Amino acid sequence: MTQHSQDTWNANLYDTQHSFVSKYGDHLLDLLAPKAGEKILDLGCGTGDLAKKLYDAQVDVVGVDSSANMVAQAKKKYPAIPFEVQDAAELDFHNEFDAVFSNATLHWVQTPKQVLTGIYQGLQQGGRFIAEFGGKGNVQTIIDGIIHGIQEAGFDYNAEQFPWYYPSIGEYTALMEEAGFRVTLAQHYDRPTPLDEDNGLRDWIIMFGSAFFTGIAEDKKNDILTTIEQQLRPLLYTDGQWVADYKRIRVIGIKEK
């Protein structure tokens, strides 16, 4: 995970209430197909769960994340793995890695050209870049609900508060090719994502959407969250569970030169 402003990540809440982020990453690991002895960068490692799976597969794994809170939790959980605080847009590796792996991270970085240049630079010739993140239309129902709730409460919504980058396949693969990659896989697909417990939607917004509420007092924020829940329940609450309307991009790129 990466985020531009101050470190607002609650690593414990992330591990206890949002463990689905790492669980869905298992499918991406299958695409990565890591081999023992490879050196792999886990870009946006969060609290380290997927890096640990790579480590267990005898991979020489390095985990980086822009959140000091996340990295501290990862180091505590898995002290044998090297984790460091580093922004995805400011990578400074040179021909080091057989692969760069990134799960649920790149939608947090609104400078994709810088990210892709750094990834390409960090790969060895023949190295691969495997990533999955939010694509065009991701959680659009939730976004619409948040903005409507904020405005209904009498607050202005400033588009600069929007924290994510959700590109289309065409936009992102063009940027990959511009950076030098040969794109060998590009998918954009629906992935309805169940959220834990009856407070699942509220917890998700608090965890990932805090930027929308900048400058709003806590009591007002709670009132707005209640309004959002009421408005979105008919759309996103099914069989006793909140289900977020995720749309994901999954890509593979090869550094051939």
C-alpha positions as CSV (number, residue, x, y, z in Angstrom):
1,M,0.0,0.0,0.0
2,T,1.1,3.5,-0.6
3,Q,-0.5,6.8,0.2
4,H,0.6,10.4,-0.5
5,S,-0.1,12.3,2.6
6,Q,0.7,11.5,6.3
7,D,0.7,7.9,7.3
8,T,-2.9,7.1,8.2
9,W,-2.6,3.4,7.9
10,N,-3.8,1.3,10.9
11,A,-1.7,-1.9,10.4
12,N,-3.7,-3.8,13.1
13,L,-7.0,-2.9,11.6
14,Y,-5.7,-3.9,8.2
15,D,-4.6,-7.3,9.4
16,T,-7.8,-8.1,11.4
17,Q,-10.6,-6.6,9.3
18,H,-9.1,-6.4,5.8
19,S,-7.1,-9.6,5.4
20,F,-9.0,-10.3,2.2
21,V,-6.4,-8.0,0.5
22,S,-3.7,-10.6,0.9
23,K,-5.9,-13.6,0.4
24,Y,-6.9,-12.4,-3.1
25,G,-3.2,-11.9,-3.8
26,D,-2.8,-15.7,-3.8
27,H,-4.1,-15.8,-7.4
28,L,-1.6,-13.3,-8.4
29,L,1.2,-15.4,-6.9
30,D,0.2,-18.2,-9.3
31,L,0.7,-15.9,-12.2
32,L,4.1,-14.8,-10.8
33,A,5.1,-18.5,-10.6
34,P,8.2,-17.7,-8.4
35,K,11.2,-20.0,-8.6
36,A,13.5,-20.8,-5.7
37,G,16.5,-18.5,-5.8
38,E,14.9,-15.7,-7.7
39,K,15.2,-12.1,-6.4
40,I,11.7,-10.5,-6.2
41,L,10.5,-7.1,-5.1
42,D,7.1,-7.0,-3.3
43,L,6.0,-3.5,-4.2
44,G,3.5,-2.3,-1.6
45,C,4.1,-5.2,0.7
46,G,1.6,-4.0,3.4
47,T,2.1,-6.1,6.5
48,G,4.1,-8.7,4.7
49,D,1.8,-11.8,4.3
50,L,2.5,-12.3,0.6
51,A,6.2,-11.6,1.0
52,K,6.2,-14.4,3.6
53,K,4.7,-16.8,1.0
54,L,7.5,-15.9,-1.4
55,Y,10.1,-16.3,1.4
56,D,8.6,-19.8,2.1
57,A,9.0,-20.6,-1.6
58,Q,12.8,-20.0,-1.1
59,V,12.6,-16.6,-3.0
60,D,15.1,-13.8,-2.1
61,V,12.3,-11.4,-1.4
62,V,12.5,-7.7,-0.6
63,G,9.3,-5.9,0.6
64,V,8.8,-2.1,0.3
65,D,5.8,0.1,1.3
66,S,5.4,3.8,1.8
67,S,3.6,3.3,5.1
68,A,6.0,3.1,8.1
69,N,3.2,1.6,10.1
70,M,2.8,-1.2,7.7
71,V,6.5,-1.9,7.4
72,A,6.9,-1.9,11.2
73,Q,4.1,-4.5,11.5
74,A,5.7,-6.6,8.7
75,K,9.1,-6.5,10.4
76,K,7.5,-7.6,13.7
77,K,5.6,-10.5,12.1
78,Y,8.4,-11.7,9.8
79,P,11.8,-10.5,11.1
80,A,13.8,-12.7,8.7
81,I,12.5,-10.8,5.6
82,P,14.0,-7.4,4.7
83,F,11.3,-4.7,4.6
84,E,11.9,-1.0,4.1
85,V,9.9,2.2,3.8
86,Q,9.9,3.4,0.2
87,D,7.5,5.2,-2.0
88,A,6.4,3.4,-5.2
89,A,7.0,6.6,-7.2
90,E,10.6,6.9,-6.0
91,L,12.1,3.5,-6.5
92,D,15.9,3.5,-6.9
93,F,16.8,0.0,-7.9
94,H,18.9,-0.9,-11.0
95,N,18.8,-4.2,-12.8
96,E,18.4,-6.1,-9.5
97,F,15.2,-8.2,-9.7
98,D,14.0,-11.2,-11.6
99,A,10.4,-9.9,-11.0
100,V,8.5,-7.1,-9.4
101,F,5.2,-8.2,-7.8
102,S,2.5,-5.8,-6.7
103,N,-0.9,-6.5,-5.2
104,A,-3.6,-3.9,-4.4
105,T,-1.1,-1.0,-4.4
106,L,-0.7,0.8,-7.7
107,H,-4.2,2.5,-7.5
108,W,-2.8,4.5,-4.6
109,V,-0.1,6.2,-6.7
110,Q,-1.3,9.0,-9.0
111,T,2.0,9.2,-10.9
112,P,2.0,5.9,-12.9
113,K,4.7,6.9,-15.3
114,Q,7.2,7.4,-12.5
115,V,6.2,4.1,-11.0
116,L,6.5,2.2,-14.2
117,T,9.9,3.8,-15.0
118,G,11.2,2.8,-11.6
119,I,9.9,-0.8,-11.9
120,Y,11.4,-1.2,-15.4
121,Q,14.7,0.2,-14.2
122,G,14.8,-2.2,-11.2
123,L,14.3,-5.3,-13.3
124,Q,17.0,-7.4,-15.0
125,Q,16.8,-8.0,-18.7
126,G,14.0,-10.6,-19.2
127,G,12.5,-9.7,-15.8
128,R,8.8,-9.6,-15.3
129,F,6.3,-7.2,-13.8
130,I,3.1,-8.8,-12.4
131,A,0.5,-6.5,-10.8
132,E,-3.2,-6.3,-9.8
133,F,-4.9,-3.2,-8.6
134,G,-8.1,-1.2,-8.9
135,G,-9.2,-0.4,-12.5
136,K,-11.7,1.9,-14.1
137,G,-15.0,1.9,-12.2
138,N,-13.6,0.3,-9.1
139,V,-15.9,0.7,-6.0
140,Q,-17.8,3.3,-8.0
141,T,-21.0,2.7,-6.0
142,I,-19.2,3.3,-2.8
143,I,-17.5,6.4,-4.2
144,D,-20.8,7.8,-5.4
145,G,-22.3,7.1,-1.9
146,I,-19.4,8.8,-0.1
147,I,-19.6,12.0,-2.2
148,H,-23.4,12.2,-2.0
149,G,-23.3,11.7,1.8
150,I,-20.7,14.4,2.2
151,Q,-22.6,16.9,0.1
152,E,-25.9,16.0,1.7
153,A,-24.4,16.8,5.1
154,G,-23.6,20.3,3.8
155,F,-19.9,19.9,3.1
156,D,-18.1,20.6,-0.2
157,Y,-16.5,17.7,-2.1
158,N,-13.1,18.7,-3.6
159,A,-12.0,16.4,-6.4
160,E,-8.4,16.8,-5.2
161,Q,-9.3,14.7,-2.2
162,F,-9.9,11.7,-4.4
163,P,-7.2,9.3,-3.3
164,W,-7.0,6.8,-6.1
165,Y,-5.9,6.2,-9.6
166,Y,-8.2,3.8,-11.5
167,P,-7.1,3.6,-15.1
168,S,-8.7,1.7,-18.0
169,I,-6.8,-1.2,-19.6
170,G,-6.0,0.9,-22.7
171,E,-4.6,3.8,-20.6
172,Y,-2.4,1.6,-18.4
173,T,-1.0,-0.8,-21.0
174,A,-0.1,2.2,-23.2
175,L,1.9,3.6,-20.2
176,M,3.6,0.2,-19.7
177,E,4.6,0.1,-23.4
178,E,5.9,3.7,-23.1
179,A,8.1,2.6,-20.2
180,G,9.6,-0.2,-22.3
181,F,7.5,-3.2,-21.3
182,R,6.1,-5.9,-23.7
183,V,2.6,-6.4,-22.3
184,T,1.8,-10.1,-22.3
185,L,-1.4,-10.0,-20.2
186,A,-4.0,-7.4,-19.5
187,Q,-7.4,-8.0,-17.9
188,H,-10.1,-5.8,-16.5
189,Y,-12.7,-7.8,-14.5
190,D,-15.4,-7.6,-11.9
191,R,-14.5,-9.0,-8.5
192,P,-17.3,-8.5,-6.0
193,T,-15.6,-8.5,-2.6
194,P,-17.3,-9.5,0.6
195,L,-16.5,-7.3,3.6
196,D,-16.3,-8.8,7.1
197,E,-19.1,-8.2,9.6
198,D,-22.1,-5.9,9.7
199,N,-19.8,-2.9,10.0
200,G,-17.9,-4.0,6.9
201,L,-18.7,-1.0,4.7
202,R,-18.1,1.5,7.5
203,D,-14.8,-0.1,8.3
204,W,-13.7,-0.2,4.7
205,I,-14.4,3.5,4.2
206,I,-12.6,4.4,7.5
207,M,-9.6,2.2,6.4
208,F,-9.3,3.2,2.7
209,G,-11.4,6.4,2.2
210,S,-10.3,8.7,5.0
211,A,-9.1,11.3,2.5
212,F,-12.7,12.1,1.6
213,F,-13.3,13.3,5.2
214,T,-10.4,15.7,5.5
215,G,-11.5,18.7,7.7
216,I,-14.7,17.0,8.8
217,A,-15.2,16.6,12.6
218,E,-15.4,13.0,13.9
219,D,-19.0,13.3,15.1
220,K,-20.1,14.6,11.7
221,K,-18.1,11.9,10.0
222,N,-19.9,9.2,11.9
223,D,-23.3,10.8,10.9
224,I,-22.2,10.8,7.3
225,L,-21.1,7.2,7.5
226,T,-24.5,6.2,8.9
227,T,-26.2,8.0,6.0
228,I,-23.9,6.2,3.5
229,E,-24.8,2.8,5.0
230,Q,-28.5,3.6,4.8
231,Q,-28.2,4.7,1.2
232,L,-26.0,1.8,0.0
233,R,-27.6,-1.0,1.9
234,P,-30.2,-1.8,-0.9
235,L,-27.3,-1.8,-3.5
236,L,-24.4,-3.6,-1.7
237,Y,-25.8,-5.6,1.2
238,T,-26.7,-9.2,0.2
239,D,-27.5,-12.2,2.2
240,G,-26.4,-10.6,5.5
241,Q,-23.1,-9.2,4.2
242,W,-21.7,-6.1,2.6
243,V,-20.1,-6.7,-0.9
244,A,-17.9,-4.1,-2.4
245,D,-18.1,-3.5,-6.1
246,Y,-14.5,-4.1,-7.0
247,K,-13.2,-3.9,-10.6
248,R,-9.6,-5.0,-11.0
249,I,-6.8,-4.6,-13.5
250,R,-4.3,-7.4,-13.8
251,V,-1.2,-7.1,-16.0
252,I,2.1,-8.8,-16.9
253,G,4.9,-7.0,-18.6
254,I,8.3,-8.2,-19.7
255,K,11.6,-6.2,-19.8
256,E,13.0,-7.5,-23.0
257,K,15.9,-5.0,-23.5
